[in-house]
Amino acid sequence: MTLIIVGILLISFILIATEAITNVNKAAVAIFAGTLGWVLYICYGTDFVMSQHHGDYANFLDGAVATSVAVKQYIAQNIFLKYVGEAAEIVLFLLATMTIVEILDNNRCFDFVSQLLKTRSSRRMLWTMGVVTFLISANLDNITTTVMMLTIMHKVLPSRRLRMLYGSVIVLSANTGGALTVIGNPEGLVLWNMGKVTATDFSLSLFVPCLLAWGIPTWLIGRTLPERVETEWVVMPYRGDDTNLTVWQRLIMLFVGIGGLWFIPTFHNITKLSPFLGALCVLSILWVVNEVFNRRLFSANMMAERRLPHILRYGVIQMMLYVLGIMLAVGVVKETGAFVWLWERLDVVIGSTSLCGFFVMAVSSVLDNFATAMSFVVMKPEGVTNDIYYKVVAYAVMAGGNILATASMSGMVLLKMERMHGGWFFRHVGWKALLGGLIGLLVLMIQM
């Protein structure tokens, strides 16, 4: 049964890695693998519990007779719920932060981005777009940032070829910026939630490597651009739900939303409560401010239509379900003891964290970032907080995901929005991202 469960995970990983070819949604694959894995696990629950949790199960029985019902109750209450809780913390955090972004964008709090892009200099626009995306993604999740910036870029650049190059820089900036903080992408958030890293140490360790992984390919792409770029600025018609907020009101909402997200690590350190509770607290405050500022629109029933693109709504739900499915699938494989066996073999073959970083980067260039990160994080036996291994994994999955656009959800968004091919991305962007990622990984290892 262990081989069957591991086989299901491997098949799901293959389907996830080949989503662009099979057109099978990775979120559906992850959810199926997670649910089927736990159903099979509980069918052979007695064998797994006696081999992995013999002492705890004996305490649970407290002298009672061991029956199949008792085993199922123990698994449901003491094993399964632990993984559901860990996944729910991540999903609730993503739900809160993405709702914060929707409120801010719905009130045009990010209009300053469009103003910054009003230039005819191709390189200035490239670096402005990259810096803004990098900074926003460090505070928000990378897929939300990617969709928002791609939407803005699509309205500005009429040339499809330029949109593909600038869109690639947006993906690189979003992925590297998201990897810089514990709230910037699901991988860092999981490490922080599990207590593997602390927010400040994590960001300080990855600051220079992430800058290199972003700056080097961006500079190389900028050298291929013409001096001037053709732009167009279309005035969008009034739709009935547009905000009437003043500049100062938008700044206040931006300060509450982004400033609140910055406060979440401090909230966690003070209260020791899960970070998602801090995110929900920020959301509630921003929600109240939103209703106060927009009370006329609400009273006039003019806020029925939302301003966010439908692709973002779909992407949000898909991302949360994908995270939930992968965490459940990886969790059930861990409970079979297969990861312990695999780690012992990898430790003999690879040996050092440095080589492991290159191996993780190679795997992540084909498999999805989050699936790769969760597999290697769960695989390692419990270590000390801020172990360099976890930082190397977090960085390597990001760097590997930039090589092929199909290996990251941000890259997949770009491929779909601009109808790009993965081969074009690698020829014009991927090898540059590989160079920057390797240099950043070497710098991270020097810090060890």
C-alpha positions as CSV (number, residue, x, y, z in Angstrom):
1,M,0.0,0.0,0.0
2,T,2.9,2.4,0.6
3,L,4.1,1.8,-2.9
4,I,0.6,2.5,-4.3
5,I,0.3,5.8,-2.3
6,V,3.8,6.8,-3.4
7,G,3.0,5.8,-7.0
8,I,-0.1,8.1,-6.9
9,L,2.0,11.0,-5.7
10,L,4.6,10.4,-8.5
11,I,1.9,10.1,-11.2
12,S,0.3,13.3,-9.9
13,F,3.7,15.1,-10.0
14,I,4.1,13.9,-13.7
15,L,0.7,15.3,-14.6
16,I,1.5,18.6,-12.8
17,A,4.8,18.9,-14.6
18,T,3.1,18.2,-18.0
19,E,0.1,20.4,-17.5
20,A,0.9,22.5,-20.5
21,I,0.9,19.3,-22.7
22,T,-2.0,17.4,-21.1
23,N,-4.2,20.4,-20.3
24,V,-5.2,18.7,-17.0
25,N,-5.5,21.3,-14.3
26,K,-2.8,20.9,-11.6
27,A,-5.2,21.9,-8.8
28,A,-7.6,19.0,-9.8
29,V,-4.7,16.6,-9.9
30,A,-3.4,17.7,-6.5
31,I,-6.8,17.5,-4.8
32,F,-7.4,14.0,-6.3
33,A,-4.0,12.8,-5.1
34,G,-4.5,14.2,-1.6
35,T,-8.0,12.7,-1.1
36,L,-7.3,9.3,-2.6
37,G,-4.0,9.0,-0.7
38,W,-5.8,9.4,2.7
39,V,-8.6,7.1,1.7
40,L,-6.1,4.3,0.9
41,Y,-4.1,5.2,4.0
42,I,-7.0,4.7,6.4
43,C,-8.0,1.4,4.7
44,Y,-4.7,0.0,5.9
45,G,-4.6,2.2,9.0
46,T,-3.7,-0.5,11.5
47,D,-0.4,-1.4,9.7
48,F,0.6,2.3,9.3
49,V,-0.3,3.3,12.9
50,M,1.4,0.4,14.5
51,S,4.6,1.1,12.6
52,Q,4.7,4.9,12.9
53,H,2.7,5.7,16.0
54,H,2.6,2.6,18.2
55,G,3.2,4.4,21.5
56,D,0.7,7.2,20.9
57,Y,-1.9,4.8,19.7
58,A,-1.5,2.8,22.9
59,N,-2.1,5.9,25.0
60,F,-5.1,6.8,22.8
61,L,-6.7,3.3,23.5
62,D,-6.0,3.7,27.3
63,G,-6.6,0.0,27.8
64,A,-9.5,-0.4,25.4
65,V,-9.7,-3.1,22.8
66,A,-8.0,-2.2,19.5
67,T,-10.6,-2.3,16.7
68,S,-10.8,-1.0,13.1
69,V,-13.1,1.7,14.3
70,A,-10.7,2.8,17.0
71,V,-7.8,2.9,14.5
72,K,-9.9,5.1,12.1
73,Q,-10.9,7.4,14.9
74,Y,-7.2,7.8,16.0
75,I,-6.1,8.6,12.4
76,A,-8.9,11.1,11.9
77,Q,-8.4,12.9,15.2
78,N,-4.6,12.7,15.8
79,I,-3.0,12.3,12.3
80,F,-5.3,13.6,9.6
81,L,-6.4,16.7,11.4
82,K,-2.8,17.8,11.9
83,Y,-2.2,18.1,8.2
84,V,-5.6,19.6,7.5
85,G,-4.8,22.3,10.1
86,E,-1.4,23.1,8.5
87,A,-3.0,23.3,5.1
88,A,-5.9,25.4,6.3
89,E,-3.5,27.9,7.9
90,I,-1.9,28.5,4.5
91,V,-5.2,28.6,2.6
92,L,-6.8,31.1,5.1
93,F,-3.7,33.3,4.9
94,L,-3.9,33.3,1.1
95,L,-7.6,34.0,1.2
96,A,-7.1,37.0,3.5
97,T,-4.2,38.5,1.6
98,M,-5.8,38.0,-1.8
99,T,-9.0,39.7,-0.5
100,I,-6.9,42.6,0.7
101,V,-5.4,42.9,-2.8
102,E,-8.9,42.8,-4.3
103,I,-10.1,45.6,-2.0
104,L,-7.1,47.8,-2.8
105,D,-7.3,47.2,-6.5
106,N,-11.0,47.8,-6.5
107,N,-10.4,51.2,-5.1
108,R,-7.6,51.9,-7.6
109,C,-4.9,52.1,-5.0
110,F,-2.4,50.7,-7.5
111,D,-3.0,53.4,-10.1
112,F,0.4,54.9,-9.3
113,V,2.0,51.9,-11.1
114,S,0.4,53.1,-14.4
115,Q,1.7,56.6,-13.8
116,L,5.2,55.3,-13.3
117,L,5.2,53.5,-16.6
118,K,4.4,56.6,-18.7
119,T,7.7,56.8,-20.5
120,R,9.0,56.0,-24.0
121,S,12.4,54.7,-22.8
122,S,12.3,50.9,-23.1
123,R,14.9,50.2,-20.5
124,R,13.5,52.7,-18.0
125,M,10.0,51.1,-18.4
126,L,11.6,47.6,-18.0
127,W,13.4,48.5,-14.8
128,T,10.4,50.5,-13.4
129,M,8.1,47.5,-14.1
130,G,10.6,45.1,-12.6
131,V,11.3,47.1,-9.4
132,V,7.6,47.8,-8.7
133,T,6.7,44.1,-9.3
134,F,9.6,42.9,-7.1
135,L,8.6,45.2,-4.2
136,I,4.8,44.5,-4.4
137,S,5.5,40.7,-4.7
138,A,7.6,40.8,-1.5
139,N,4.4,42.0,0.3
140,L,1.7,40.1,-1.6
141,D,1.7,36.6,-3.1
142,N,3.4,36.3,-6.5
143,I,0.5,35.0,-8.6
144,T,-1.7,37.9,-7.6
145,T,1.1,40.4,-8.3
146,T,1.8,38.8,-11.6
147,V,-1.8,38.9,-12.8
148,M,-2.2,42.6,-11.7
149,M,1.0,43.7,-13.4
150,L,0.4,41.7,-16.6
151,T,-3.1,43.3,-16.8
152,I,-1.5,46.8,-16.5
153,M,1.2,46.0,-19.0
154,H,-1.3,44.6,-21.5
155,K,-3.1,47.9,-21.7
156,V,0.1,49.9,-22.2
157,L,2.1,47.9,-24.8
158,P,0.5,47.1,-28.2
159,S,3.4,45.0,-29.5
160,R,3.0,41.3,-28.6
161,R,6.7,40.6,-28.8
162,L,7.5,43.4,-26.3
163,R,4.6,42.2,-24.1
164,M,6.2,38.7,-24.0
165,L,9.6,40.2,-23.0
166,Y,8.2,42.6,-20.4
167,G,5.8,39.9,-19.2
168,S,8.7,37.6,-18.6
169,V,10.5,40.2,-16.5
170,I,7.3,40.6,-14.5
171,V,7.2,36.8,-13.8
172,L,10.9,36.9,-12.8
173,S,10.4,39.9,-10.6
174,A,7.3,38.4,-8.9
175,N,8.9,35.1,-8.2
176,T,12.2,36.5,-6.9
177,G,10.4,39.2,-4.9
178,G,8.0,36.6,-3.5
179,A,10.9,34.4,-2.4
180,L,12.5,37.2,-0.4
181,T,9.9,37.2,2.4
182,V,7.9,34.6,4.3
183,I,4.6,36.1,3.1
184,G,5.6,36.6,-0.5
185,N,4.8,33.0,-1.7
186,P,3.3,29.8,-0.4
187,E,6.7,28.1,0.0
188,G,8.1,30.7,2.4
189,L,4.7,30.9,4.2
190,V,4.7,27.1,4.9
191,L,8.3,27.3,6.2
192,W,7.3,30.1,8.5
193,N,4.1,28.5,9.7
194,M,6.0,25.2,10.5
195,G,8.5,27.1,12.5
196,K,11.4,26.2,10.2
197,V,12.5,29.8,9.7
198,T,12.0,33.2,11.3
199,A,10.9,36.2,9.1
200,T,13.9,38.5,9.6
201,D,16.6,35.8,9.3
202,F,14.9,34.4,6.2
203,S,14.8,37.7,4.4
204,L,18.3,38.7,5.3
205,S,19.8,35.5,4.1
206,L,18.0,35.5,0.8
207,F,18.3,39.3,0.1
208,V,21.5,39.3,-2.0
209,P,20.8,35.9,-3.8
210,C,17.3,37.1,-4.8
211,L,18.6,40.4,-6.1
212,L,21.1,38.6,-8.3
213,A,18.5,36.1,-9.5
214,W,16.3,39.0,-10.5
215,G,18.8,41.7,-11.6
216,I,21.1,39.6,-13.9
217,P,18.4,38.3,-16.3
218,T,16.6,41.6,-16.2
219,W,19.8,43.4,-17.3
220,L,20.5,40.9,-20.0
221,I,16.9,41.2,-21.3
222,G,17.2,45.0,-21.3
223,R,20.1,44.8,-23.6
224,T,18.0,43.2,-26.3
225,L,15.3,45.9,-26.3
226,P,15.2,48.9,-28.7
227,E,15.9,52.4,-27.4
228,R,12.3,53.6,-27.7
229,V,9.0,51.7,-27.1
230,E,5.6,52.4,-28.6
231,T,2.9,52.7,-25.9
232,E,-0.8,53.4,-25.8
233,W,-3.0,54.8,-23.0
234,V,-6.7,53.9,-23.3
235,V,-9.1,55.8,-21.0
236,M,-11.4,53.1,-19.6
237,P,-15.2,54.0,-19.7
238,Y,-17.1,54.4,-16.4
239,R,-18.7,51.1,-15.5
240,G,-20.8,52.2,-12.5
241,D,-18.7,50.6,-9.8
242,D,-15.6,52.9,-10.2
243,T,-14.3,54.4,-7.0
244,N,-14.9,58.0,-6.1
245,L,-12.1,58.0,-3.5
246,T,-9.6,60.9,-3.3
247,V,-5.9,60.4,-3.5
248,W,-5.5,60.7,0.2
249,Q,-8.2,58.1,0.9
250,R,-6.4,55.7,-1.5
251,L,-3.1,56.3,0.3
252,I,-4.8,55.6,3.6
253,M,-6.2,52.3,2.3
254,L,-2.8,51.4,0.8
255,F,-1.1,52.1,4.1
256,V,-3.6,50.1,6.1
257,G,-3.4,47.1,3.6
258,I,0.4,47.0,2.9
259,G,1.4,48.3,6.3
260,G,-0.8,45.7,8.0
261,L,0.8,42.9,6.0
262,W,4.2,44.1,7.2
263,F,3.0,44.0,10.8
264,I,1.9,40.3,10.6
265,P,5.4,38.9,11.5
266,T,5.5,41.2,14.5
267,F,1.9,40.1,15.4
268,H,3.1,36.4,15.2
269,N,6.1,37.0,17.4
270,I,4.1,38.8,20.1
271,T,1.1,36.5,20.2
272,K,2.5,33.2,18.9
273,L,-0.8,32.8,17.1
274,S,-0.9,31.6,13.5
275,P,-0.1,34.3,10.9
276,F,-3.4,33.8,9.2
277,L,-5.1,35.4,12.2
278,G,-3.0,38.5,11.8
279,A,-3.9,38.6,8.1
280,L,-7.6,38.3,8.9
281,C,-7.2,41.2,11.4
282,V,-5.7,43.4,8.7
283,L,-8.5,42.4,6.3
284,S,-11.2,43.3,8.8
285,I,-9.8,46.7,9.4
286,L,-9.3,47.4,5.7
287,W,-12.8,46.2,5.0
288,V,-14.3,48.6,7.5
289,V,-12.3,51.5,6.1
290,N,-13.4,50.5,2.6
291,E,-17.1,50.6,3.6
292,V,-16.7,53.9,5.3
293,F,-15.0,55.5,2.3
294,N,-17.4,54.0,-0.2
295,R,-20.6,54.4,1.8
296,R,-22.3,56.3,-1.1
297,L,-21.5,53.6,-3.6
298,F,-22.8,50.9,-1.2
299,S,-26.0,52.9,-0.5
300,A,-26.6,53.4,-4.2
301,N,-26.1,49.6,-4.8
302,M,-23.3,50.4,-7.3
303,M,-20.7,47.9,-6.1
304,A,-22.3,44.7,-7.5
305,E,-19.7,44.4,-10.2
306,R,-16.1,43.9,-9.2
307,R,-13.1,45.4,-11.0
308,L,-10.8,42.5,-10.8
309,P,-10.3,40.4,-13.9
310,H,-12.1,37.0,-13.9
311,I,-8.7,35.3,-14.5
312,L,-7.6,36.4,-11.0
313,R,-10.7,35.1,-9.4
314,Y,-10.2,31.7,-11.0
315,G,-6.5,31.8,-10.3
316,V,-7.1,32.5,-6.6
317,I,-9.4,29.5,-6.1
318,Q,-7.2,27.3,-8.2
319,M,-4.1,28.3,-6.2
320,M,-5.8,27.7,-2.8
321,L,-7.1,24.3,-3.9
322,Y,-3.7,23.3,-5.3
323,V,-1.9,24.2,-2.1
324,L,-4.5,22.2,-0.1
325,G,-4.2,19.2,-2.3
326,I,-0.4,19.1,-2.4
327,M,-0.1,19.5,1.4
328,L,-2.5,16.6,2.0
329,A,-0.8,14.4,-0.6
330,V,2.7,15.0,0.7
331,G,1.4,14.6,4.3
332,V,0.0,11.1,3.6
333,V,3.2,10.0,2.0
334,K,5.2,11.2,5.0
335,E,2.9,9.2,7.3
336,T,3.7,6.0,5.4
337,G,7.4,6.4,6.3
338,A,8.5,6.6,2.6
339,F,10.1,10.0,3.0
340,V,12.4,8.7,5.8
341,W,13.6,5.9,3.6
342,L,14.1,8.3,0.6
343,W,16.0,10.8,2.7
344,E,18.5,8.2,3.9
345,R,19.3,7.3,0.3
346,L,19.6,10.9,-0.9
347,D,21.7,11.8,2.1
348,V,24.2,9.1,1.0
349,V,24.2,10.1,-2.7
350,I,24.1,13.9,-2.3
351,G,25.7,14.4,1.1
352,S,25.9,18.2,1.3
353,T,23.3,21.0,1.4
354,S,25.2,22.6,-1.5
355,L,24.6,19.7,-3.9
356,C,21.1,19.4,-2.6
357,G,20.5,23.0,-3.7
358,F,21.5,22.2,-7.3
359,F,19.4,19.0,-7.2
360,V,16.3,20.9,-6.0
361,M,16.8,23.6,-8.6
362,A,16.9,20.9,-11.3
363,V,13.8,19.2,-10.1
364,S,11.9,22.6,-9.7
365,S,12.7,23.5,-13.3
366,V,10.4,20.8,-14.4
367,L,8.0,20.2,-11.5
368,D,5.9,22.9,-9.9
369,N,7.7,25.1,-7.3
370,F,5.3,24.4,-4.4
371,A,5.2,20.6,-5.0
372,T,9.0,20.5,-5.1
373,A,9.4,22.6,-2.0
374,M,6.9,20.6,0.1
375,S,8.5,17.3,-0.9
376,F,12.0,18.4,0.2
377,V,10.9,20.2,3.3
378,V,8.8,17.3,4.6
379,M,11.5,14.8,3.5
380,K,14.2,16.1,5.9
381,P,14.0,15.0,9.5
382,E,13.2,17.7,12.0
383,G,16.0,20.2,12.2
384,V,16.8,23.5,14.0
385,T,15.0,26.7,13.2
386,N,16.7,28.7,10.5
387,D,18.6,25.7,9.2
388,I,20.4,26.7,6.0
389,Y,18.8,23.7,4.3
390,Y,15.3,25.3,4.3
391,K,16.6,28.6,2.9
392,V,18.4,26.7,0.1
393,V,15.3,24.8,-0.8
394,A,13.2,28.0,-0.8
395,Y,15.6,29.8,-3.0
396,A,16.3,26.8,-5.3
397,V,12.7,26.1,-6.1
398,M,12.2,29.8,-7.0
399,A,15.3,29.9,-9.2
400,G,14.4,26.6,-10.9
401,G,10.9,27.7,-11.6
402,N,12.2,30.7,-13.5
403,I,14.0,28.5,-16.0
404,L,10.9,27.1,-17.7
405,A,7.7,29.2,-17.4
406,T,5.6,26.0,-17.0
407,A,7.2,25.2,-13.6
408,S,5.6,28.1,-11.8
409,M,2.0,29.3,-11.5
410,S,3.1,32.9,-12.4
411,G,4.8,31.6,-15.5
412,M,1.7,29.6,-16.5
413,V,-0.4,32.8,-16.2
414,L,2.0,34.5,-18.6
415,L,1.9,31.7,-21.1
416,K,-1.9,31.7,-21.1
417,M,-2.4,35.5,-21.2
418,E,0.1,36.1,-24.1
419,R,-0.3,32.7,-25.8
420,M,3.4,32.0,-25.4
421,H,5.3,28.7,-26.0
422,G,7.7,27.3,-23.3
423,G,10.4,27.0,-25.9
424,W,10.4,30.7,-26.7
425,F,10.5,31.5,-23.0
426,F,13.7,29.4,-22.5
427,R,15.5,30.7,-25.6
428,H,14.9,34.4,-24.7
429,V,14.6,34.3,-20.9
430,G,15.1,30.9,-19.3
431,W,18.8,30.6,-19.9
432,K,19.3,34.1,-18.5
433,A,17.3,33.2,-15.4
434,L,19.4,30.0,-15.1
435,L,22.6,32.1,-15.1
436,G,21.3,34.5,-12.5
437,G,19.8,31.7,-10.3
438,L,23.1,29.8,-10.3
439,I,25.1,32.9,-9.3
440,G,22.6,33.6,-6.5
441,L,22.8,30.0,-5.3
442,L,26.6,30.2,-5.1
443,V,26.4,33.4,-3.1
444,L,23.9,31.8,-0.7
445,M,26.2,28.8,-0.2
446,I,29.1,31.2,0.5
447,Q,27.0,32.7,3.3
448,M,26.8,29.2,4.8
